Amino acid sequence: MGDNGTPSVSDYEAGKRKKVVVVGLGMVGIMFIEKLLKLDAKRREYDIIAIGEEPYLAYNRVGLTSFFEHRDVERLYMQPKAWYDGMPEGSLSYHLNSLVTEIDSGKKVVVTSKGDTIEYDILVLATGSDAILPRSIPGYDATGVFVYRTITDLQNLIAFSATKKGTTGVVVGGGLLGLEAAKAMMDLEEFGQIKVIESFPYVLGRQVDADGGAMVVEQVRDLGVDLILGKMVNKLLTDENHCVIGVEFKDGDKVEGACVCFAIGVSPRDGLARKSNLKVGPHGGIIVGDDLQTSEEGIYAIGECANWANMCYGLYGPGVEMADILAFNLTEAKFHSPRSLTPPDMSTKLKLLGIGVASFGDAFADQFGPSWLPGKRQDKEIEKTLVKSLTYKDPFSHVYKKYIFTKDGKYLLGGMMVGDTNDYIKLLPMSKKHKELEVTPGELIIGKPGGDDDANDLPDDAQICSCNNVTKGDITKTIKDGTCKTVNEIKMCTKAGTGCGGCVPLVTSIFNKTMADMGVEIKNFLCSHLAFSRAELFHIVMVKKLESFEDIMQECGVPGSPGCEICKPAIASILSSLFNKNIIDPKQRGLQDTNDKFMANIQRNGTFSVVPRVPGGEITPDKLATIARVAKKYNLYCKITGGQRLDMFGARKQDLLDIWTELIEAGLESGHAYAKSLRTVKSCVGSSWCRFGIGDSTGMAIRIEERYKSIRSPHKLKGAVSGCVRECAEAQNKDFGLIATERGFNIFVGGNGGAKPRHSELLAIDVPVNDVIPILDRYLSFYIRTADRLQRTARWIEALPGGIKYLRQVILEDKLGICAELEKQMEELVSSYFCEWTEAVKSPERRKQFQQFANTQENIIDMIEPTIERKQTRPANWVNESVTEDFRSTQWTSLSWQPIVEASKFKDIATGDSNAVKRGDTQLAIFKVKGKYYCTQQMCPHKRAFVLSDGLIGEDLSGDKKKLWVSCPYHKKNYELGGDDAGKCGNDETVNIATFPVEERDDGWVYVKLPPVEELDSVLGTEKWKIKQGDDVKSRDMSGMKGKKGVVVNGKGKEDLVAERAVAGKEAGRIDW
């Protein structure tokens, strides 16, 4: 036994542990399992065996509607498979696709449909409920009739709807389930119209009254849903094949419908209990006592299948309360008083079809009498007169509030809300506690329009998450004791916000306020996919050793998401800083921005720059000769940079490998000019040549650059070393700089030029030569760990609490006790160095990544016409104006499916993959994201740049529907890839792109539905849109254009109209002002 008399782990060896069999792996079942595992973690008294009838792990039915958007079952899982597998050996096992058919309480075994016999010591029935299908209605079994309950139901509905495009879908039931089903059927985008039939005069009759229901009705109809109210279904109409074709009502009226979904409630699944002679209620449900035990000792029932006090509860919240009580009683009640079930709270807050609705407490006390009043109870009819309601109705903002008070206004009994539900969390505990109000009723109902959820005035026992019965105190405790340092960790630890998600704003408010009270600064989230700052994410990835994008999204973000142009490069940088994997490996390449993807800076004509590393600015004549030879061979424009090295511009993508092969053979390496990493360490000649030099600035610069070359950081890094105080290398405007002194070097940090110049600050003086590297190791490691996304060292130091003084304390005085760790981390990183271009040229397989087009070896040489200037070739000037043609609305004369490229060219990676293809003179971009293909034109109209296939694929989570886009590499114009808005630019409405249907077929090819070649070229051809010399002058000469109309585009050499679309001021192939 343990010191306090409780059993220790050794008292419950594997053979002595009790077996808890949970029948039903739904939301309540998994909640019980989680709670029991948590409470039993130290004693290990129980081994749990879960048996699920469905072929899936426990999933979130509350979020079932979202399945229509992503069609990914695992995104609904309440815990990933890895969570189950990661439990201590023997503590949790599960059987899927297995129905328990028999309980033998005498032998204490259950028998499954697969013939398995499983022993138990404690049996927990969490069998849930079934959707009601009214079998008394003729036609209920017709083809096209569905219920809305399980993933299988949804999959069947999805498959069927695809065969009924443009027809009418009918939902029977206007309650919570009915409106959810209507939303789901709308999201399918297959039905021409959705009708909802409700026997009540308004919808949501259990949550709101007639006035509130009428407001919901108005908003639902505004969304395009046809509500048929006050009608009872008599029968379903069918054709000769017994397929549903409509609905007939009791009054004889009829409506057409090719699909009918019943969402009229649920009934408890008590068949197993009946068969096993457990007591059930007269109207169904397994009868349980206050301790949730059934009529048979050792058998318990929780959730929707349980009947307590002659009531079955069809909401998730009461089921969670039951799971909580049972788990507690099986563990803690041995040493404390057992808990008993009390009347559960039936309050609800939800959002249906985008409409916020909530009801709390005794919401109908004015109609049916109050369930509680202060003082002595009286006759029901008399009590009705002892309550008053206060109503607020705003038909313009679609807001309705009705709160019920005692007659004297001292107590809040309950209420309902439509539209604005922000005050729900505050008012719910007021109605439950039965305490006198400290404000007038009017103050409660008016509230603060547009205010954020605020938890400052809530007591610790206020229930924040009604789905999972989490209080404010539960949340603040995990923050204060250090268990949770992010909102995401709070959700994982307490389960708050993991049900319907409605409490997440309040959870966030509590987190922010508690952290602020503790003196912790709250940082912004990285993006909508990751609720962490970059520094927080770096720490999580480092501690948990998450080595892939998928792992990071699964652990920290939106599982299965392809990310966006913000989080992908940030994650790429973090992974490189920690694990230094090759950035052009398939799983890493999809994270990289265009420059990193091709390990070269993309230029405005679609070519790239080549920048070999020249450490400290020192280079041999032989290497200079190699650079000159390569530049001449490939006709590259040459320029010396401010960082003392040589840039070669104009390298075509397909030539990059050949160019770098020659450079590497001459001993040159990648200069990482394309990366957020160390660029250069500039130097003067120092004591090697200069008569004023007192330190070997060149040698120190080379040593530093060789050490830190290639390390990825939040933003680019520049350094410099000057040999004396004359400061010829400009070390005091760099991220780090050294100036030689008689005793060593003074180290300066946090300077930069650019749009917001900053003079660097002195970090340390007279640092001995051998101490320079350890200090820089600490400084750079600390910066890489803690800086925000794309934050230069200048802004980072400004944001540090205490600025340079604090940095000195951390780096020089080891205030945080991490200096040794910082040095070790940097040593591990730099010791893993490899030249990325050296690795690339070694692999023939890499060559495919640098092809211009995935479907042909042919190349299009110049996207912008070249011009000669000062004896070197450069591209003609850009045209100032964007192309504003409505490409996405082009009306093609005909479209046909064409095999364009082999499907094997596309990788199945979480970040998505893309390639450019060529057809005729037209360039197209094809993207593959999560198994689905998208096709667009290759040209970004903003600058006529043929680069979209090189852009990052992003996902927008901000609206009702997730949207995919590609972000142009040049100026981050985001073009939607699919859906109704395919081709639209999300951040510049003046431009758009053409999109085309695309699919992969069984023959292994990707097919695109395209117009004839000549017609396609007349609209999107490269030659048509190539910028030519003088175009920039023409674009600026707008004289005489006022009032001119557009002209139509005709195919070259054709008399007939090929593409009926007016293009302002342009003909095919030229710009005509």
LINTABEL-V928003 format. One record per residue. SS is DSSP state (A for helix, B for strand, O for the rest). Layout:
{{SS} {SS}}
This chain:
{{O} {O} {O} {O} {O} {O} {O} {O} {A} {A} {A} {A} {O} {A} {A} {A} {O} {B} {B} {B} {B} {B} {B} {O} {O} {O} {A} {A} {A} {A} {A} {A} {A} {A} {A} {A} {A} {A} {A} {O} {O} {O} {O} {O} {O} {B} {B} {B} {B} {B} {B} {O} {O} {O} {O} {O} {O} {O} {B} {O} {O} {O} {O} {A} {A} {A} {A} {A} {A} {A} {O} {O} {A} {A} {A} {A} {B} {O} {O} {O} {A} {A} {A} {A} {A} {O} {O} {O} {O} {O} {O} {B} {B} {B} {B} {O} {O} {O} {O} {B} {B} {B} {B} {B} {O} {O} {O} {O} {B} {B} {B} {B} {O} {O} {O} {O} {B} {B} {B} {O} {O} {B} {B} {B} {B} {O} {O} {O} {B} {B} {B} {O} {O} {O} {O} {O} {O} {B} {O} {O} {O} {O} {B} {O} {B} {B} {B} {O} {O} {O} {A} {A} {A} {A} {A} {A} {A} {A} {A} {A} {A} {O} {O} {O} {O} {O} {O} {B} {B} {B} {B} {B} {O} {O} {O} {A} {A} {A} {A} {A} {A} {A} {A} {A} {A} {A} {A} {O} {O} {O} {O} {O} {B} {B} {B} {B} {B} {B} {O} {O} {O} {O} {O} {O} {O} {O} {O} {O} {O} {A} {A} {A} {A} {A} {A} {A} {A} {A} {A} {A} {A} {A} {O} {O} {B} {B} {B} {B} {B} {O} {O} {O} {B} {B} {B} {B} {B} {B} {O} {O} {O} {O} {B} {B} {B} {B} {B} {B} {B} {O} {O} {O} {O} {B} {B} {B} {O} {O} {B} {B} {B} {B} {O} {O} {O} {B} {B} {B} {O} {O} {A} {A} {A} {A} {A} {O} {O} {O} {O} {B} {O} {O} {O} {O} {O} {B} {B} {B} {O} {O} {O} {O} {B} {O} {O} {O} {O} {O} {B} {B} {B} {O} {A} {A} {A} {B} {B} {B} {O} {O} {B} {B} {O} {O} {O} {A} {A} {A} {A} {A} {A} {A} {A} {A} {A} {A} {A} {A} {A} {A} {A} {A} {A} {A} {O} {O} {O} {O} {O} {O} {O} {O} {O} {O} {O} {O} {O} {B} {B} {B} {B} {B} {O} {O} {B} {B} {B} {B} {B} {B} {B} {O} {O} {O} {A} {A} {A} {A} {O} {O} {O} {O} {O} {O} {O} {O} {O} {O} {O} {A} {A} {A} {A} {A} {O} {O} {B} {B} {B} {B} {B} {B} {B} {B} {O} {O} {O} {O} {B} {B} {B} {B} {B} {B} {B} {B} {O} {O} {O} {O} {O} {B} {B} {B} {B} {B} {B} {B} {O} {O} {O} {O} {O} {A} {A} {A} {A} {A} {A} {A} {A} {A} {A} {O} {O} {O} {O} {O} {O} {O} {A} {A} {A} {A} {A} {A} {O} {O} {O} {O} {O} {O} {O} {O} {O} {O} {O} {O} {O} {O} {O} {O} {B} {B} {B} {O} {O} {O} {O} {B} {B} {A} {A} {A} {A} {A} {A} {A} {A} {A} {O} {O} {O} {O} {O} {O} {A} {A} {A} {A} {A} {A} {A} {A} {O} {O} {O} {O} {O} {O} {O} {O} {O} {A} {A} {A} {A} {A} {A} {A} {A} {A} {A} {A} {A} {A} {A} {O} {O} {O} {O} {O} {O} {O} {O} {O} {B} {O} {O} {B} {O} {O} {O} {A} {A} {A} {A} {A} {A} {A} {A} {A} {A} {A} {O} {O} {O} {O} {A} {A} {A} {A} {A} {A} {A} {A} {B} {O} {O} {O} {O} {O} {O} {O} {O} {O} {A} {A} {A} {A} {A} {A} {A} {A} {A} {A} {A} {A} {A} {O} {O} {O} {O} {O} {O} {A} {A} {A} {A} {O} {O} {O} {O} {A} {A} {A} {A} {O} {O} {O} {B} {B} {O} {O} {O} {O} {O} {B} {B} {B} {O} {B} {O} {O} {A} {A} {A} {O} {O} {O} {A} {A} {A} {A} {A} {A} {A} {A} {A} {A} {A} {A} {A} {O} {O} {O} {B} {B} {B} {B} {O} {O} {O} {O} {O} {B} {B} {B} {B} {B} {B} {O} {A} {A} {A} {A} {A} {A} {A} {A} {A} {A} {A} {A} {A} {O} {O} {O} {O} {B} {O} {O} {O} {O} {O} {O} {B} {B} {B} {B} {B} {B} {B} {O} {O} {A} {A} {A} {O} {O} {O} {O} {O} {O} {O} {O} {A} {A} {A} {A} {A} {A} {A} {A} {A} {A} {A} {A} {O} {O} {O} {B} {O} {O} {O} {O} {B} {B} {B} {B} {B} {B} {O} {O} {O} {O} {O} {O} {O} {O} {A} {A} {A} {O} {O} {B} {B} {B} {B} {B} {B} {O} {O} {B} {B} {B} {B} {B} {B} {O} {O} {B} {O} {O} {O} {O} {O} {B} {O} {O} {B} {B} {B} {B} {B} {B} {B} {O} {A} {A} {A} {A} {A} {A} {A} {A} {A} {A} {A} {A} {A} {A} {A} {A} {A} {A} {O} {O} {O} {O} {O} {O} {A} {A} {A} {A} {A} {A} {A} {O} {O} {O} {A} {A} {A} {A} {A} {A} {A} {A} {A} {O} {O} {O} {O} {O} {O} {O} {A} {A} {A} {A} {A} {A} {A} {A} {A} {A} {A} {A} {O} {O} {O} {O} {O} {A} {A} {A} {A} {A} {A} {A} {O} {A} {A} {A} {A} {A} {A} {A} {O} {O} {O} {O} {O} {O} {O} {O} {O} {O} {O} {O} {O} {B} {O} {B} {B} {B} {B} {O} {O} {B} {B} {B} {B} {O} {O} {O} {O} {O} {O} {O} {O} {O} {O} {O} {A} {A} {A} {O} {O} {B} {O} {O} {O} {B} {B} {B} {B} {B} {B} {B} {A} {A} {A} {O} {O} {O} {O} {O} {O} {O} {B} {B} {B} {B} {B} {B} {B} {O} {O} {B} {B} {B} {B} {B} {B} {B} {B} {O} {O} {B} {B} {B} {B} {B} {B} {O} {B} {B} {O} {O} {O} {O} {B} {B} {O} {A} {A} {A} {O} {B} {B} {B} {B} {B} {O} {O} {O} {O} {O} {O} {B} {B} {B} {B} {B} {O} {O} {O} {O} {O} {O} {B} {B} {B} {O} {O} {O} {O} {O} {O} {O} {B} {B} {O} {O} {O} {O} {O} {O} {B} {O} {O} {B} {B} {O} {B} {B} {B} {O} {O} {O} {O} {B} {B} {B} {B} {B} {B} {O} {O} {A} {A} {A} {A} {A} {A} {A} {A} {B} {A} {A} {A} {A} {O} {B} {O} {O} {O} {A} {A} {A} {A} {A} {A} {O} {O} {O} {O} {O} {O} {O} {O} {O} {O} {B} {B} {B} {B} {O} {O} {O} {O} {O} {O} {B} {B} {B} {B} {B} {B} {B} {O} {O} {B} {B} {O} {O} {B} {B} {O} {O}}
